[in-house]
């Protein structure tokens, strides 16, 4: 053991393969970033591989001239914060009672929730229900129907069950109601799982878009993901809300493609900024959730 | 009254036993109900707390289950679910006869099968690779990198793919040019031959990395003595992976497989809807996108609901079947 160890056979193959896979994973993000900061005129000719061609922030300036993006960004942020707050609040207030052993009908009520993971009414009955509440074309349609995810409910419930009962009993003895106990005793000792579940919900709200396609019709309620999709306009057939050609001659030269790239970067930027902090809790949450309970 | 009391007193010895028993019974029943009520009263705050959450599931999950009645009705938007007429399985008969539905079902099965064959094993293979890395920092770096795409929306991935694969400015063109095919780059996103491959590849790219979380966590729990014993017996890396690591992962693999099979007919709505376009509808229209169009472009709510019910039912049956099978093969695995 004291001697210098020779690498195991396959060492280079393994590390080489993983470096290649890591590169393949990260490169697409890099390419889009480089494209977005390239000089749009040069970028139109292609050939961006590792470094930008020229340097210009024109595509970002151009992106901000479209007021639609501010609206969409604002709607997405509203959905993110209000939605996640309600998600966590409702999940915790449901998971806490059902984590208490003496709670009557605990098992049937838990099964009642579990069954929704196996069977659902489907897209159309759900749409008609949301519509009958008058939520269609409001941002609430993106928040209320997904108020609690059964999956996250089980993660929280299992975690609450692992908290020693004595902790809560002492609070009860002092005359605390369960609501006080939950927020002053249980939540403070459950911060890791609450952070994880909040992140699950947050990532869901920021990234999901099909519900917005389904429920949102007017442009003023559009969220960022839907804005981005209509802008990317893959088919070149539905050019409804893509960037309008500018009247300024100089601006007209700027490639639409560059603006698309800038918008992609802008839409993942918040996620990339908090990613290093987020990843740890997210992984922890997945692991807690995987414990069979 | 007095007489009656006297009377009962007279026969008291005869009935006393049974009477007392039934009285005790009744008393205990009353007591139990009272105790139940007492518990509920004491825990009224708990019930109060659970009420919003339970109502949510009742309204937004069980409510739509009631709505599947539309699938068996000649649904008329103006009449509503109640007043529309029952027509039995007519909607299903119509649906299965429609070429659009047949195409969507075929595509769904093909895409879902590919996903099960190629996307499902990808994180297992990747975890085996990552697990062999000895340098902790390099391992962390690889993990952090491969997790990243999981946090990005399918719409964004659609945009990134569009940039990479663009026949005029994309990297795909550059690579093709190195191999001397400069002008002959196909637009993969608008190609019927390659579109399904693109769906599968992008699924692997997005989720394989993050999928390793559970597998790597399971590998850590495998008893290291097993590996030492195997080494003593002269087992090389491959044999150790085959005989120790993979069996150690079996339970995790089975549970994840059950979940995957259960969502078999989903085939990835957000992904397909984000990536596809009219040119490739032929090979990529899945049940979910088809029922969306049935309802919102053709206003055939009843047919769309029937299609959704078909999908949900098949999903439920598949979960239960896989679960039974998994338990038959290995008692400890399985979801329920």
Boltz contact constraints between the chains, C-beta under 6 A:
constraints:
  - contact:
      token1: [A, 14]
      token2: [B, 132]
      max_distance: 6.0
  - contact:
      token1: [A, 18]
      token2: [B, 142]
      max_distance: 6.0
  - contact:
      token1: [A, 22]
      token2: [B, 142]
      max_distance: 6.0
  - contact:
      token1: [A, 22]
      token2: [B, 145]
      max_distance: 6.0
  - contact:
      token1: [A, 25]
      token2: [B, 145]
      max_distance: 6.0
  - contact:
      token1: [A, 25]
      token2: [B, 146]
      max_distance: 6.0
  - contact:
      token1: [A, 26]
      token2: [B, 145]
      max_distance: 6.0
  - contact:
      token1: [A, 28]
      token2: [B, 160]
      max_distance: 6.0
  - contact:
      token1: [A, 28]
      token2: [B, 164]
      max_distance: 6.0
  - contact:
      token1: [A, 32]
      token2: [B, 160]
      max_distance: 6.0
  - contact:
      token1: [A, 32]
      token2: [B, 163]
      max_distance: 6.0
  - contact:
      token1: [A, 46]
      token2: [B, 169]
      max_distance: 6.0
  - contact:
      token1: [A, 46]
      token2: [B, 173]
      max_distance: 6.0
  - contact:
      token1: [A, 49]
      token2: [B, 174]
      max_distance: 6.0
  - contact:
      token1: [A, 90]
      token2: [B, 52]
      max_distance: 6.0
  - contact:
      token1: [A, 90]
      token2: [B, 53]
      max_distance: 6.0
  - contact:
      token1: [A, 93]
      token2: [B, 49]
      max_distance: 6.0
  - contact:
      token1: [A, 94]
      token2: [B, 50]
      max_distance: 6.0
  - contact:
      token1: [A, 94]
      token2: [B, 53]
      max_distance: 6.0
  - contact:
      token1: [A, 97]
      token2: [B, 46]
      max_distance: 6.0
  - contact:
      token1: [A, 97]
      token2: [B, 49]
      max_distance: 6.0
  - contact:
      token1: [A, 97]
      token2: [B, 50]
      max_distance: 6.0
  - contact:
      token1: [A, 103]
      token2: [B, 46]
      max_distance: 6.0
  - contact:
      token1: [A, 113]
      token2: [B, 57]
      max_distance: 6.0
  - contact:
      token1: [A, 116]
      token2: [B, 61]
      max_distance: 6.0
  - contact:
      token1: [A, 118]
      token2: [B, 316]
      max_distance: 6.0
  - contact:
      token1: [A, 118]
      token2: [B, 319]
      max_distance: 6.0
  - contact:
      token1: [A, 119]
      token2: [B, 312]
      max_distance: 6.0
  - contact:
      token1: [A, 119]
      token2: [B, 316]
      max_distance: 6.0
  - contact:
      token1: [A, 120]
      token2: [B, 312]
      max_distance: 6.0
  - contact:
      token1: [A, 121]
      token2: [B, 64]
      max_distance: 6.0
  - contact:
      token1: [A, 121]
      token2: [B, 65]
      max_distance: 6.0
  - contact:
      token1: [A, 121]
      token2: [B, 67]
      max_distance: 6.0
  - contact:
      token1: [A, 121]
      token2: [B, 68]
      max_distance: 6.0
  - contact:
      token1: [A, 122]
      token2: [B, 308]
      max_distance: 6.0
  - contact:
      token1: [A, 122]
      token2: [B, 312]
      max_distance: 6.0
  - contact:
      token1: [A, 123]
      token2: [B, 308]
      max_distance: 6.0
  - contact:
      token1: [A, 124]
      token2: [B, 295]
      max_distance: 6.0
  - contact:
      token1: [A, 124]
      token2: [B, 301]
      max_distance: 6.0
  - contact:
      token1: [A, 124]
      token2: [B, 304]
      max_distance: 6.0
  - contact:
      token1: [A, 124]
      token2: [B, 305]
      max_distance: 6.0
  - contact:
      token1: [A, 124]
      token2: [B, 308]
      max_distance: 6.0
  - contact:
      token1: [A, 125]
      token2: [B, 64]
      max_distance: 6.0
  - contact:
      token1: [A, 125]
      token2: [B, 67]
      max_distance: 6.0
  - contact:
      token1: [A, 125]
      token2: [B, 68]
      max_distance: 6.0
  - contact:
      token1: [A, 126]
      token2: [B, 64]
      max_distance: 6.0
  - contact:
      token1: [A, 128]
      token2: [B, 67]
      max_distance: 6.0
  - contact:
      token1: [A, 129]
      token2: [B, 63]
      max_distance: 6.0
  - contact:
      token1: [A, 129]
      token2: [B, 64]
      max_distance: 6.0
  - contact:
      token1: [A, 145]
      token2: [B, 60]
      max_distance: 6.0
  - contact:
      token1: [A, 147]
      token2: [B, 56]
      max_distance: 6.0
  - contact:
      token1: [A, 148]
      token2: [B, 53]
      max_distance: 6.0
  - contact:
      token1: [A, 148]
      token2: [B, 56]
      max_distance: 6.0
  - contact:
      token1: [A, 177]
      token2: [B, 45]
      max_distance: 6.0
  - contact:
      token1: [A, 178]
      token2: [B, 45]
      max_distance: 6.0
  - contact:
      token1: [A, 178]
      token2: [B, 46]
      max_distance: 6.0
  - contact:
      token1: [A, 179]
      token2: [B, 45]
      max_distance: 6.0
  - contact:
      token1: [A, 203]
      token2: [B, 151]
      max_distance: 6.0
  - contact:
      token1: [A, 207]
      token2: [B, 153]
      max_distance: 6.0
  - contact:
      token1: [A, 209]
      token2: [B, 155]
      max_distance: 6.0
  - contact:
      token1: [A, 210]
      token2: [B, 269]
      max_distance: 6.0
  - contact:
      token1: [A, 210]
      token2: [B, 270]
      max_distance: 6.0
  - contact:
      token1: [A, 210]
      token2: [B, 273]
      max_distance: 6.0
  - contact:
      token1: [A, 225]
      token2: [B, 153]
      max_distance: 6.0
  - contact:
      token1: [A, 225]
      token2: [B, 155]
      max_distance: 6.0
  - contact:
      token1: [A, 228]
      token2: [B, 155]
      max_distance: 6.0
  - contact:
      token1: [A, 229]
      token2: [B, 155]
      max_distance: 6.0
  - contact:
      token1: [A, 232]
      token2: [B, 159]
      max_distance: 6.0
  - contact:
      token1: [A, 234]
      token2: [B, 277]
      max_distance: 6.0
  - contact:
      token1: [A, 235]
      token2: [B, 277]
      max_distance: 6.0
  - contact:
      token1: [A, 235]
      token2: [B, 278]
      max_distance: 6.0
  - contact:
      token1: [A, 264]
      token2: [B, 156]
      max_distance: 6.0
  - contact:
      token1: [A, 264]
      token2: [B, 159]
      max_distance: 6.0
  - contact:
      token1: [A, 267]
      token2: [B, 156]
      max_distance: 6.0
  - contact:
      token1: [A, 268]
      token2: [B, 152]
      max_distance: 6.0
  - contact:
      token1: [A, 268]
      token2: [B, 156]
      max_distance: 6.0
  - contact:
      token1: [A, 271]
      token2: [B, 151]
      max_distance: 6.0
  - contact:
      token1: [A, 279]
      token2: [B, 147]
      max_distance: 6.0
  - contact:
      token1: [A, 283]
      token2: [B, 213]
      max_distance: 6.0
  - contact:
      token1: [A, 286]
      token2: [B, 213]
      max_distance: 6.0
  - contact:
      token1: [A, 287]
      token2: [B, 217]
      max_distance: 6.0
  - contact:
      token1: [A, 290]
      token2: [B, 214]
      max_distance: 6.0
